Amino acid sequence: MSRKPYPAFPVAESLLAALGGGDAVLHGVWGGALGKTLADMEGRLARPLLVVASEPEEAEDIAADMAVFGMSGNVQVFPAWDILPS
């Protein structure tokens, strides 16, 4: 059974139009809306996205939300800089 894609968020469309090939900072979008907006953008951009979260748990939540909304690329969550490999 295939899932229907979710419709695109207007904020993603506006942000993509404003980018025009440059860089942007997105703030004030939280929860599942952030994952949805990033997944929409990833599907339209021909380059990787870098998302910075303040806490490891927040990074995991964002990555999970992006997967729910059909993120087609790889989502990698890197450990905090102060965590050393054992």
C-alpha positions in Angstrom: 0.0 0.0 0.0 1.5 3.3 -1.0 1.0 6.5 1.0 -0.1 9.7 -0.6 2.4 12.5 -0.2 1.5 15.3 2.2 0.8 18.7 0.5 3.7 21.2 0.7 3.7 23.9 3.4 3.4 27.5 2.1 6.4 28.4 4.4 8.6 26.0 2.4 7.5 27.4 -0.9 8.2 31.0 0.3 11.6 30.1 1.7 12.6 28.3 -1.4 11.6 31.3 -3.5 13.6 33.6 -1.2 16.7 31.4 -1.2 17.4 31.9 -4.9 20.5 29.7 -4.6 21.8 31.4 -1.4 21.8 30.4 2.2 19.1 31.0 4.8 18.4 30.6 8.5 15.0 29.2 9.5 13.8 29.8 13.0 10.5 29.9 14.8 9.2 26.7 13.2 9.1 23.9 15.7 7.7 20.4 16.2 6.5 18.4 13.3 6.1 21.6 11.2 9.9 21.9 11.1 10.4 18.3 9.9 7.7 18.8 7.2 9.2 22.1 6.0 12.7 20.6 5.8 11.4 17.5 4.0 9.6 19.8 1.5 12.7 21.8 0.9 15.0 18.8 0.6 12.8 17.4 -2.2 13.2 20.6 -4.2 16.9 21.6 -3.6 19.8 20.1 -5.5 22.0 20.3 -2.5 22.3 19.0 1.1 20.6 20.7 4.1 22.4 21.3 7.3 20.2 21.5 10.4 21.7 22.4 13.8 19.8 21.5 16.9 20.6 22.6 20.5 20.1 19.2 22.1 20.8 15.6 20.8 17.2 14.6 21.6 15.9 17.5 19.4 18.2 16.4 16.6 16.7 12.9 16.8 13.2 14.2 16.8 13.8 16.4 13.8 15.4 13.5 11.9 12.4 11.3 12.7 9.9 13.9 11.6 11.7 14.4 8.3 11.5 10.6 7.7 7.8 10.6 8.4 7.2 13.3 5.8 9.1 11.5 3.1 12.7 12.9 3.3 14.2 11.2 0.2 17.9 11.7 1.1 20.0 10.4 3.9 19.4 11.9 7.3 22.5 11.8 9.5 22.6 12.8 13.2 26.1 13.6 14.4 26.9 13.3 18.1 27.6 16.5 20.1 31.1 17.8 19.8 31.8 17.1 23.5 31.1 13.4 23.1 34.2 11.4 22.4 34.2 8.0 20.8 35.1 5.2 23.2 
